[in-house]
């Protein structure tokens, strides 16, 4: 689980305006950070299947957000992929 400060920092990196928390860019940034932390947890705890299911749900959710962003704004999608270091 991400702390409030970590969430704020992740959103600030990708937000469209000062009070933006719901844009696809901000959501993908938060999901990416959560996925990274949960992946590290699962490397240590290989048999934690409940968390693995949550990880798969987060990955699917991030994929949906990215697909939406790619359809709506190709330039923003490309910039976000580059900024977060994802494969696109």
Residue frames as a rotation matrix with the C-alpha (Angstrom) as fourth column:
UNK 1
0.580 0.815 0.000 0.00
0.815 -0.580 0.000 0.00
0.000 0.000 -1.000 0.00
UNK 2
-0.265 -0.678 0.686 1.31
0.663 -0.645 -0.381 3.42
0.701 0.353 0.620 -0.93
UNK 3
-0.362 0.091 -0.928 1.60
0.798 -0.484 -0.359 6.17
-0.481 -0.870 0.103 1.64
UNK 4
0.685 0.709 -0.169 -0.15
0.559 -0.660 -0.501 9.47
-0.466 0.249 -0.849 1.08
UNK 5
0.316 -0.662 -0.680 3.14
-0.387 -0.744 0.544 11.25
-0.866 0.091 -0.492 0.38
UNK 6
-0.682 -0.567 0.461 4.19
0.130 0.527 0.840 8.69
-0.719 0.633 -0.285 -2.23
UNK 7
0.023 0.786 0.617 0.81
0.933 0.205 -0.296 8.96
-0.360 0.583 -0.729 -3.96
UNK 8
0.765 0.262 -0.588 1.05
0.157 -0.962 -0.225 12.76
-0.624 0.080 -0.777 -4.05
UNK 9
-0.138 -0.915 -0.379 4.55
-0.416 -0.294 0.861 12.60
-0.899 0.276 -0.340 -5.55
UNK 10
-0.644 -0.071 0.762 3.50
0.518 0.692 0.503 10.12
-0.563 0.718 -0.409 -8.23
UNK 11
0.401 0.872 0.280 0.48
0.856 -0.247 -0.455 12.21
-0.328 0.422 -0.845 -9.21
UNK 12
0.573 -0.220 -0.789 2.54
-0.106 -0.975 0.195 15.43
-0.813 -0.028 -0.582 -9.30
UNK 13
-0.507 -0.851 0.136 4.88
-0.016 0.167 0.986 13.88
-0.862 0.498 -0.099 -11.87
UNK 14
-0.859 0.157 0.488 2.10
0.507 0.404 0.762 13.21
-0.077 0.901 -0.426 -14.38
UNK 15
-0.052 0.946 -0.319 -0.87
0.697 -0.195 -0.690 15.43
-0.715 -0.258 -0.650 -13.56
UNK 16
-0.058 0.159 0.986 -2.41
0.932 -0.344 0.110 17.70
0.357 0.925 -0.129 -16.19
UNK 17
0.093 0.112 0.989 -3.18
-0.131 -0.984 0.124 20.57
0.987 -0.142 -0.077 -13.80
UNK 18
-0.571 -0.494 0.656 -2.79
-0.631 -0.248 -0.735 21.40
0.526 -0.834 -0.170 -10.09
UNK 19
-0.244 0.575 0.781 -5.85
-0.856 0.250 -0.452 19.55
-0.455 -0.779 0.431 -8.79
UNK 20
0.255 0.307 -0.917 -5.70
-0.820 0.571 -0.037 16.62
0.512 0.762 0.397 -11.21
UNK 21
-0.428 -0.385 0.818 -5.99
-0.751 0.655 -0.085 13.19
-0.503 -0.650 -0.569 -9.57
UNK 22
0.204 0.683 0.702 -8.30
-0.142 0.730 -0.669 11.31
-0.969 0.037 0.246 -11.92
UNK 23
0.419 -0.076 -0.905 -6.74
-0.897 -0.193 -0.399 11.67
-0.144 0.978 -0.149 -15.35
UNK 24
0.981 -0.050 -0.190 -5.58
-0.006 0.959 -0.283 8.48
0.196 0.279 0.940 -17.05
UNK 25
0.194 -0.978 0.077 -1.97
-0.126 -0.102 -0.987 9.66
0.973 0.182 -0.143 -16.75
UNK 26
-0.227 -0.234 0.945 -2.24
-0.919 -0.269 -0.288 10.06
0.322 -0.934 -0.154 -12.97
UNK 27
0.685 0.561 0.465 -4.06
-0.681 0.720 0.135 6.75
-0.259 -0.409 0.875 -12.57
UNK 28
0.833 -0.429 -0.350 -1.46
0.089 0.728 -0.680 4.87
0.546 0.535 0.644 -14.62
UNK 29
-0.109 -0.913 0.394 1.37
-0.435 -0.312 -0.844 6.44
0.894 -0.264 -0.363 -12.63
UNK 30
-0.003 0.184 0.983 -0.22
-0.997 0.074 -0.016 5.30
-0.076 -0.980 0.183 -9.34
UNK 31
0.913 0.390 0.122 -0.94
-0.375 0.918 -0.132 1.82
-0.164 0.075 0.984 -10.66
UNK 32
0.537 -0.787 -0.305 2.61
-0.059 0.326 -0.944 1.49
0.842 0.524 0.129 -11.95
UNK 33
-0.317 -0.661 0.680 4.06
-0.745 -0.270 -0.610 2.39
0.587 -0.700 -0.407 -8.56
UNK 34
0.299 0.515 0.803 1.71
-0.888 0.459 0.036 -0.05
-0.350 -0.724 0.594 -6.80
UNK 35
0.958 0.040 -0.283 2.62
-0.184 0.843 -0.506 -2.79
0.218 0.537 0.815 -9.27
UNK 36
0.110 -0.993 -0.044 6.32
-0.318 0.007 -0.948 -2.21
0.942 0.118 -0.315 -8.64
UNK 37
-0.343 -0.226 0.912 5.88
-0.927 -0.078 -0.368 -2.47
0.154 -0.971 -0.182 -4.87
UNK 38
0.570 0.638 0.519 3.68
-0.700 0.707 -0.101 -5.54
-0.432 -0.305 0.849 -5.06
UNK 39
0.777 -0.376 -0.504 6.09
-0.200 0.612 -0.765 -7.21
0.596 0.695 0.401 -7.48
UNK 40
-0.292 -0.914 0.282 8.90
-0.581 -0.065 -0.811 -6.70
0.760 -0.401 -0.512 -4.97
UNK 41
-0.071 0.367 0.928 6.71
-0.955 0.244 -0.169 -8.20
-0.288 -0.898 0.333 -2.24
UNK 42
0.860 0.509 0.035 5.93
-0.469 0.816 -0.338 -11.25
-0.201 0.274 0.941 -4.39
UNK 43
0.294 -0.839 -0.457 9.61
-0.410 0.321 -0.854 -11.86
0.863 0.439 -0.249 -5.14
UNK 44
-0.632 -0.528 0.568 10.09
-0.707 0.091 -0.701 -12.33
0.318 -0.844 -0.431 -1.41
UNK 45
-0.420 0.609 0.673 6.79
-0.453 0.502 -0.737 -14.15
-0.786 -0.614 0.065 -0.70
UNK 46
-0.893 -0.091 -0.440 6.38
-0.447 0.287 0.847 -16.52
0.049 0.954 -0.297 -3.63
UNK 47
-0.780 0.593 -0.199 3.33
0.568 0.805 0.173 -18.33
0.263 0.022 -0.965 -2.25
UNK 48
-0.607 0.571 -0.553 1.20
0.108 -0.631 -0.769 -15.24
-0.788 -0.526 0.321 -1.57
UNK 49
-0.723 0.322 0.612 -1.47
0.691 0.315 0.651 -16.07
0.017 0.893 -0.450 -4.14
UNK 50
0.364 0.875 -0.318 -4.01
0.865 -0.445 -0.232 -13.54
-0.345 -0.190 -0.919 -2.86
UNK 51
0.195 -0.381 -0.904 -1.61
-0.073 -0.925 0.374 -10.68
-0.978 -0.007 -0.208 -3.51
UNK 52
-0.820 -0.494 0.289 -0.72
0.200 0.225 0.953 -12.19
-0.536 0.840 -0.086 -6.88
UNK 53
-0.151 0.858 0.492 -4.39
0.988 0.154 0.035 -11.99
-0.046 0.491 -0.870 -7.88
UNK 54
0.618 0.342 -0.707 -4.46
0.432 -0.900 -0.058 -8.34
-0.657 -0.270 -0.704 -6.84
UNK 55
-0.348 -0.838 -0.421 -1.34
-0.099 -0.414 0.905 -7.71
-0.932 0.357 0.061 -8.92
UNK 56
-0.760 0.095 0.643 -2.96
0.619 0.407 0.671 -9.24
-0.198 0.908 -0.368 -11.99
UNK 57
0.350 0.937 0.011 -6.04
0.921 -0.342 -0.187 -7.06
-0.172 0.075 -0.982 -11.48
UNK 58
0.397 -0.275 -0.876 -3.86
0.079 -0.940 0.331 -3.94
-0.914 -0.201 -0.352 -11.22
UNK 59
-0.712 -0.698 0.075 -1.98
0.088 0.017 0.996 -4.86
-0.697 0.716 0.049 -14.40
UNK 60
-0.407 0.651 0.641 -5.27
0.913 0.281 0.295 -5.35
0.012 0.705 -0.709 -16.26
UNK 61
0.596 0.637 -0.490 -6.60
0.675 -0.727 -0.125 -2.04
-0.436 -0.256 -0.863 -14.93
UNK 62
-0.043 -0.704 -0.709 -3.43
-0.092 -0.704 0.704 -0.22
-0.995 0.095 -0.034 -16.00
UNK 63
-0.810 -0.244 0.533 -3.68
0.445 0.336 0.830 -1.82
-0.382 0.910 -0.164 -19.44
UNK 64
0.114 0.940 0.322 -7.27
0.993 -0.095 -0.074 -0.55
-0.039 0.328 -0.944 -19.78
UNK 65
0.599 0.061 -0.798 -6.26
0.270 -0.954 0.130 2.98
-0.754 -0.294 -0.588 -18.79
UNK 66
-0.444 -0.854 -0.273 -3.36
-0.076 -0.267 0.961 2.93
-0.893 0.447 0.053 -21.27
UNK 67
-0.610 0.297 0.735 -5.60
0.776 0.413 0.478 1.64
-0.161 0.861 -0.482 -24.07
UNK 68
0.525 0.838 -0.149 -8.09
0.812 -0.546 -0.206 4.44
-0.255 -0.013 -0.967 -23.37
UNK 69
0.368 -0.462 -0.807 -5.34
-0.023 -0.872 0.489 7.07
-0.929 -0.161 -0.332 -23.35
UNK 70
-0.703 -0.648 0.293 -3.85
0.231 0.182 0.956 5.74
-0.673 0.740 0.022 -26.58
UNK 71
-0.225 0.721 0.656 -7.26
0.974 0.174 0.143 5.97
-0.011 0.671 -0.742 -28.25
UNK 72
0.720 0.630 -0.290 -7.96
0.655 -0.755 -0.015 9.51
-0.228 -0.179 -0.957 -26.99
UNK 73
0.868 -0.474 -0.150 -4.54
-0.482 -0.876 -0.015 11.19
-0.124 0.085 -0.989 -27.09
UNK 74
0.837 -0.538 -0.100 -1.65
0.422 0.751 -0.507 9.45
0.348 0.382 0.856 -28.85
UNK 75
0.108 -0.841 0.530 0.92
-0.106 -0.540 -0.835 12.12
0.988 0.035 -0.147 -27.90
UNK 76
0.229 0.044 0.972 0.07
-0.943 -0.236 0.233 11.94
0.239 -0.971 -0.013 -24.20
UNK 77
0.978 0.139 0.155 0.22
-0.167 0.969 0.184 8.14
-0.125 -0.206 0.970 -24.37
UNK 78
0.572 -0.820 -0.018 3.68
0.426 0.317 -0.847 8.17
0.701 0.477 0.531 -25.94
UNK 79
-0.038 -0.585 0.810 4.96
-0.489 -0.696 -0.525 10.70
0.871 -0.416 -0.260 -23.41
UNK 80
0.515 0.317 0.797 3.58
-0.857 0.199 0.475 8.71
-0.008 -0.927 0.374 -20.49
UNK 81
0.976 -0.197 -0.089 5.07
0.182 0.971 -0.153 5.43
0.117 0.133 0.984 -21.72
UNK 82
0.237 -0.945 0.227 8.46
0.270 -0.160 -0.949 7.12
0.933 0.286 0.217 -22.07
UNK 83
0.022 -0.192 0.981 8.23
-0.734 -0.669 -0.114 8.85
0.679 -0.718 -0.156 -18.68
UNK 84
0.588 0.308 0.748 7.28
-0.776 0.476 0.415 5.68
-0.228 -0.824 0.519 -16.78
UNK 85
-0.480 -0.872 -0.100 9.62
-0.856 0.440 0.271 3.42
-0.192 0.216 -0.957 -18.74
UNK 86
0.160 0.622 0.767 6.89
-0.233 0.778 -0.583 1.04
-0.959 -0.086 0.269 -19.88
UNK 87
-0.868 -0.362 0.338 6.97
0.202 0.365 0.909 -0.96
-0.453 0.858 -0.244 -23.08
UNK 88
-0.094 0.886 -0.454 4.49
-0.345 -0.457 -0.820 0.32
-0.934 0.080 0.349 -25.59
